[in-house]
Amino acid sequence: MSATNGFRDDILRHLKYSLGKDEAHAQRTDWRLALSFAVRDRIVDPWFASTRTAYARQAKRVYYLSMEFLIGRLLEDATVNLGLMDQADAIFDELGFDLKDVLSDEPDAALGNGGLGRLAACFLESMSTIGCPAYGYGIRYEHGLFKQSFHEGRQMEAPEDWLNQIHAWEFERPESAFRIGFGGEVRDEHGRAVWTPSEAVIAEAYDTPIIGWQGRWANTLRLWAAKPENMFDLGRFNAGDFYGAAEAEALARTISRVLYPDDTTDEGKRLRLKQEFFFTAASLRDILRRFKSEYSDLNLLPKKVAIQLNDTHPAIAGPELVRLLHDEQNLALEDAIAIARNCLSYTNHTLLPEALERWSEGLMWDLLPRHMQLIEAIDADHQRSHPDRKVAMRGDGDVLMGPLAFGMAHKVNGVSALHTDLMKKTVFEELHRLHPERIVNQTNGVTPRRWVQAANPRLSGLITEAIGDAWIEDLEQLEKLVPLADDAAFRERFDAAKRANKADLAQYFSERDMPVDPDAMFDVQIKRIHEYKRQHLNILETIALWQAIRDDPQGDWVPRVKIFGGKAAPGYFFAKEIIHLINAVADKINADPDTSHLLKVAYPANYNVTLAERLIPAAELSEQISTAGKEASGTGNMKFSLNGALTIGTLDGANVEIRNLVGAENFFLFGMDASEVVARRAVEGHAAQAIEADPRLARALDAVRSGTFGEGFEGIVDNVSGHDYFLVASDFTDFYRAQRDVETAYRDRDAWIRMAVLNTARSGWFSSDRTIRGYMDDIWHARAIAAE
């Protein structure tokens, strides 16, 4: 029996015996689930073999703690990594189905918001590809991040429903459950602190295998769901209190229901801190359980366990691990602190002070009283070690989670060269002076399996035909494409692949009543909506361009489609107003009969991984326009470059490294650098000066203020023309100039494609495989092993 026939039989077997359907009555979802189960069958053996090998070799394991794992759809990812895509395509063709339609039926797991979660997902896949024994730990959000829609241009939020049907990839582990407590009191019993929580939930594990390239190794993503200690109060139910009978279950499920609950209220803050402690505490208990199943000497913990904190969300891991080692394992406090620090490392993702979490001491005392005692002890110990320096983990009545994470980590890493350098000079300046060896850099990367091979099969097929398939697990092999940038036949095929991707996206837009011309330039900005990412700079330049076209409709304009995508946090009013403005501008410009053939604005709702996989392969211009010094790294910028889009951007985050690698002549630079940003902010009235100096900006702002695009945008105008902390006004003129340079370059299509080829060819360094090897060498001191 051929491999294809065996695979086909397994799909049909699952359709019949796992789903209870026959071929005649099966729906698309049934076929997708049957395929998923058949693919999953082929993952389980290497998954088990990897686990057995890790135990047999007594390997050091990496534990990656993250509030977000933006894994997206897993079926295509797994099918590609197992080399089953061609077989699956042939089987479904025989069955009379389009495999693309079957794959697209899978819900997009809503376990993240943006780059932080997508990075975590890339890292898990790369660790599996490399053979680094690892677990990812997070929360199994029932709804995750909200589903975004627009009503009269405004963002509306509804629950994501990705778990409303069978999730084929997870295995429930009811035997892996831990009681997680909150509140209560701490008593001294014979010189030992004993914490007695006043409330508790059960953290129950759900495991998803993450298979690496060619199925050689598989690691585990373990997500925690919150369950009540007692599911149902029959006495209250029989007494007629039907709602009260299920109260414990409802309160417990609240913890794992929604990603990033609105924390503008006290209850929202309380829930978010509960979430962070819940998954961190459960993960640490699981880590210690696994360690103690192999070893009895806790001094070995740093040699066998590496725990990476992805941002400050799991920063409570420091005090919790100390508590477990000191209170429950009876180690001396100073030994517990030292061992915990040697296990823990921390990735910083932001230089924005407001994004470095801080929790009020009152909330901490109320929710985690023992941890508050230990934070005080850890802080005092650090200050005793450095009595001449004023560096504290607490301040103004708050616990400062950034300094706490730094103080309890043996390594702290930034995620791009510029970001790491700025960390040393800004948010952690004093801590860096005290611990100059602690901060290291690990520039982010993305997995080429998902973001080129699977997302862009036309381009990946062209690359493989040209240089072979070794690039899939050694992305720097793309350098072999550099000479082909001067090959006219290769450029023509590269252009054809991009044009076909654009046509696919145009069809997608057309089906959603957003008709666009696939021959226009596709100019894309997709990311979380935030002032520092400056979507409002982009839309103001769009308004100015529209006004210029209206002034000279017969001019030599390059047709352009401005594409936006992204969500604003529910409580972030200004970001929501930016969304409203973009949609209002789109309504006005797209309906203009004099300009709509030259300029369109598209803003598809509910941006997620799946939509990114549509947009990035079709993009020709990548907007990476954050205020210099504010974007830690970015990974979207890397995905765009790998897929042959040119970047217009500032010297911020990994843009710096992208520009250095692809060549300054293949990158559209504008704006101030980080040092100039600091100096500009010190200039009184800098925004007013910039507006006065550029009539185009003044006119665009006047149009917004006067109601050309509707009412209610005064806040944006006042911000840009007033405080303008993110320097939209000051960077506008150079941004407008750079956009015209883009148009000049785009008119020479052949030269543009040559630049695009070089972007792909020279972006191979931005592989998450390379990033993970850096973590393994510089931070985790872990090594790759092969499954037996």
Secondary structure as the mmCIF struct_conf table of DSSP 4:
data_model
#
loop_
_struct_conf.conf_type_id
_struct_conf.id
_struct_conf.beg_label_comp_id
_struct_conf.beg_label_asym_id
_struct_conf.beg_label_seq_id
_struct_conf.end_label_comp_id
_struct_conf.end_label_asym_id
_struct_conf.end_label_seq_id
HELX_RH_AL_P HELX_RH_AL_P1 ALA A 3 ARG A 13
HELX_RH_PI_P HELX_RH_PI_P1 HIS A 14 SER A 18
TURN_TY1_P TURN_TY1_P1 LEU A 19 LEU A 19
TURN_TY1_P TURN_TY1_P2 GLU A 23 HIS A 25
HELX_RH_AL_P HELX_RH_AL_P2 ARG A 28 ALA A 56
TURN_TY1_P TURN_TY1_P3 ARG A 57 GLN A 58
STRN STRN1 ARG A 61 LEU A 65
BEND BEND1 MET A 67 MET A 67
STRN STRN2 GLY A 72 GLY A 72
HELX_RH_AL_P HELX_RH_AL_P3 LEU A 75 ASN A 81
TURN_TY1_P TURN_TY1_P4 LEU A 82 GLY A 83
HELX_RH_AL_P HELX_RH_AL_P4 MET A 85 LEU A 95
TURN_TY1_P TURN_TY1_P5 GLY A 96 GLY A 96
HELX_RH_AL_P HELX_RH_AL_P5 LEU A 99 SER A 104
TURN_TY1_P TURN_TY1_P6 ASP A 105 ASP A 105
BEND BEND2 GLU A 106 GLU A 106
STRN STRN3 ALA A 109 ALA A 109
BEND BEND3 GLY A 114 GLY A 114
HELX_RH_AL_P HELX_RH_AL_P6 GLY A 115 ILE A 130
TURN_TY1_P TURN_TY1_P7 GLY A 131 GLY A 131
STRN STRN4 ALA A 134 ILE A 139
BEND BEND4 GLU A 142 HIS A 143
STRN STRN5 GLY A 144 GLY A 144
BEND BEND5 LEU A 145 LEU A 145
HELX_LH_PP_P HELX_LH_PP_P1 PHE A 146 PHE A 146
STRN STRN6 LYS A 147 HIS A 151
TURN_TY1_P TURN_TY1_P8 GLU A 152 GLY A 153
STRN STRN7 ARG A 154 ALA A 158
TURN_TY1_P TURN_TY1_P9 TRP A 162 LEU A 163
BEND BEND6 ASN A 164 GLN A 165
TURN_TY1_P TURN_TY1_P10 ALA A 168 TRP A 169
STRN STRN8 PHE A 171 PHE A 182
BEND BEND7 GLY A 183 GLY A 183
STRN STRN9 GLU A 185 GLU A 189
TURN_TY1_P TURN_TY1_P11 HIS A 190 GLY A 191
STRN STRN10 ARG A 192 THR A 196
BEND BEND8 SER A 198 SER A 198
STRN STRN11 GLU A 199 ILE A 211
HELX_RH_3T_P HELX_RH_3T_P1 TRP A 213 GLY A 215
BEND BEND9 ARG A 216 ARG A 216
STRN STRN12 ALA A 218 LYS A 227
BEND BEND10 GLU A 229 MET A 231
HELX_RH_AL_P HELX_RH_AL_P7 LEU A 234 ASN A 238
TURN_TY1_P TURN_TY1_P12 ALA A 239 GLY A 240
HELX_RH_AL_P HELX_RH_AL_P8 PHE A 242 ALA A 245
TURN_TY1_P TURN_TY1_P13 ALA A 246 ALA A 246
HELX_RH_AL_P HELX_RH_AL_P9 GLU A 247 ILE A 255
TURN_TY1_P TURN_TY1_P14 SER A 256 ARG A 257
STRN STRN13 VAL A 258 VAL A 258
BEND BEND11 LEU A 259 TYR A 260
TURN_TY1_P TURN_TY1_P15 ASP A 263 THR A 264
BEND BEND12 THR A 265 THR A 265
HELX_RH_AL_P HELX_RH_AL_P10 ASP A 266 LYS A 292
TURN_TY1_P TURN_TY1_P16 SER A 293 GLU A 294
BEND BEND13 SER A 296 SER A 296
HELX_RH_3T_P HELX_RH_3T_P2 LEU A 298 LEU A 300
HELX_RH_AL_P HELX_RH_AL_P11 LEU A 301 LYS A 304
STRN STRN14 VAL A 305 ASN A 310
BEND BEND14 ASP A 311 THR A 312
TURN_TY1_P TURN_TY1_P17 HIS A 313 ILE A 316
HELX_RH_AL_P HELX_RH_AL_P12 ALA A 317 ARG A 323
HELX_RH_PI_P HELX_RH_PI_P2 LEU A 324 GLU A 328
TURN_TY1_P TURN_TY1_P18 GLN A 329 GLN A 329
HELX_RH_AL_P HELX_RH_AL_P13 LEU A 333 CYS A 343
STRN STRN15 LEU A 344 THR A 347
STRN STRN16 THR A 350 THR A 350
HELX_RH_3T_P HELX_RH_3T_P3 PRO A 353 ALA A 355
BEND BEND15 LEU A 356 LEU A 356
STRN STRN17 ARG A 358 SER A 360
HELX_RH_AL_P HELX_RH_AL_P14 GLU A 361 LEU A 367
HELX_RH_AL_P HELX_RH_AL_P15 PRO A 369 SER A 385
BEND BEND16 HIS A 386 HIS A 386
TURN_TY1_P TURN_TY1_P19 PRO A 387 ASP A 388
BEND BEND17 ARG A 389 ARG A 389
BEND BEND18 MET A 393 MET A 393
STRN STRN18 ARG A 394 GLY A 395
TURN_TY1_P TURN_TY1_P20 ASP A 396 GLY A 397
STRN STRN19 ASP A 398 LEU A 400
HELX_RH_AL_P HELX_RH_AL_P16 MET A 401 GLY A 407
TURN_TY1_P TURN_TY1_P21 MET A 408 MET A 408
BEND BEND19 HIS A 410 HIS A 410
STRN STRN20 LYS A 411 GLY A 414
BEND BEND20 VAL A 415 SER A 416
HELX_RH_AL_P HELX_RH_AL_P17 ALA A 417 LYS A 425
TURN_TY1_P TURN_TY1_P22 THR A 426 PHE A 428
HELX_RH_AL_P HELX_RH_AL_P18 GLU A 429 LEU A 434
TURN_TY1_P TURN_TY1_P23 PRO A 436 ARG A 438
STRN STRN21 ILE A 439 ASN A 441
STRN STRN22 VAL A 446 VAL A 446
HELX_RH_AL_P HELX_RH_AL_P19 PRO A 448 PRO A 448
HELX_RH_PI_P HELX_RH_PI_P3 ARG A 449 ALA A 454
TURN_TY1_P TURN_TY1_P24 ALA A 455 ALA A 455
HELX_RH_AL_P HELX_RH_AL_P20 PRO A 457 ILE A 467
BEND BEND21 ASP A 469 ASP A 469
HELX_RH_3T_P HELX_RH_3T_P4 ALA A 470 ILE A 472
TURN_TY1_P TURN_TY1_P25 GLU A 473 GLU A 473
HELX_RH_3T_P HELX_RH_3T_P5 LEU A 475 ASP A 486
HELX_RH_AL_P HELX_RH_AL_P21 ALA A 488 SER A 510
TURN_TY1_P TURN_TY1_P26 GLU A 511 ASP A 513
TURN_TY1_P TURN_TY1_P27 PRO A 518 ASP A 519
BEND BEND22 ALA A 520 ALA A 520
STRN STRN23 MET A 521 ILE A 526
BEND BEND23 LYS A 527 LYS A 527
HELX_RH_3T_P HELX_RH_3T_P6 GLU A 531 LYS A 533
TURN_TY1_P TURN_TY1_P28 ARG A 534 ARG A 534
HELX_RH_AL_P HELX_RH_AL_P22 GLN A 535 ASP A 551
TURN_TY1_P TURN_TY1_P29 PRO A 553 GLN A 554
BEND BEND24 GLY A 555 GLY A 555
HELX_LH_PP_P HELX_LH_PP_P2 TRP A 557 PRO A 559
STRN STRN24 ARG A 560 GLY A 565
TURN_TY1_P TURN_TY1_P30 PRO A 570 GLY A 571
HELX_RH_AL_P HELX_RH_AL_P23 PHE A 573 ASN A 590
TURN_TY1_P TURN_TY1_P31 ALA A 591 ALA A 591
TURN_TY1_P TURN_TY1_P32 PRO A 593 LEU A 598
STRN STRN25 LEU A 599 ALA A 602
BEND BEND25 ALA A 605 ASN A 606
HELX_RH_AL_P HELX_RH_AL_P24 VAL A 609 ALA A 618
BEND BEND26 GLU A 620 GLU A 620
STRN STRN26 LEU A 621 GLN A 624
HELX_LH_PP_P HELX_LH_PP_P3 SER A 626 THR A 627
TURN_TY1_P TURN_TY1_P33 ALA A 628 LYS A 630
STRN STRN27 GLU A 631 GLU A 631
BEND BEND27 THR A 635 THR A 635
HELX_RH_AL_P HELX_RH_AL_P25 GLY A 636 LEU A 642
TURN_TY1_P TURN_TY1_P34 ASN A 643 GLY A 644
HELX_LH_PP_P HELX_LH_PP_P4 ALA A 645 ALA A 645
STRN STRN28 LEU A 646 GLY A 649
BEND BEND28 LEU A 651 LEU A 651
TURN_TY1_P TURN_TY1_P35 GLY A 653 ALA A 654
HELX_RH_AL_P HELX_RH_AL_P26 ASN A 655 VAL A 662
HELX_RH_3T_P HELX_RH_3T_P7 ALA A 664 ASN A 666
BEND BEND29 PHE A 667 PHE A 667
STRN STRN29 PHE A 668 LEU A 669
BEND BEND30 GLY A 671 GLY A 671
HELX_RH_AL_P HELX_RH_AL_P27 ALA A 674 ARG A 681
TURN_TY1_P TURN_TY1_P36 ALA A 682 ALA A 682
BEND BEND31 VAL A 683 VAL A 683
TURN_TY1_P TURN_TY1_P37 GLU A 684 GLY A 685
HELX_RH_AL_P HELX_RH_AL_P28 HIS A 686 ALA A 693
HELX_RH_AL_P HELX_RH_AL_P29 PRO A 695 SER A 706
TURN_TY1_P TURN_TY1_P38 GLY A 707 PHE A 709
BEND BEND32 GLU A 711 GLU A 711
HELX_RH_AL_P HELX_RH_AL_P30 GLU A 714 SER A 721
TURN_TY1_P TURN_TY1_P39 GLY A 722 HIS A 723
TURN_TY1_P TURN_TY1_P40 TYR A 725 PHE A 726
HELX_RH_AL_P HELX_RH_AL_P31 VAL A 728 ARG A 747
BEND BEND33 ASP A 748 ASP A 748
HELX_RH_AL_P HELX_RH_AL_P32 ARG A 749 ALA A 761
TURN_TY1_P TURN_TY1_P41 ARG A 762 ARG A 762
TURN_TY1_P TURN_TY1_P42 GLY A 764 TRP A 765
STRN STRN30 SER A 767 SER A 767
HELX_RH_AL_P HELX_RH_AL_P33 SER A 768 TYR A 775
HELX_RH_PI_P HELX_RH_PI_P4 MET A 776 TRP A 780
#
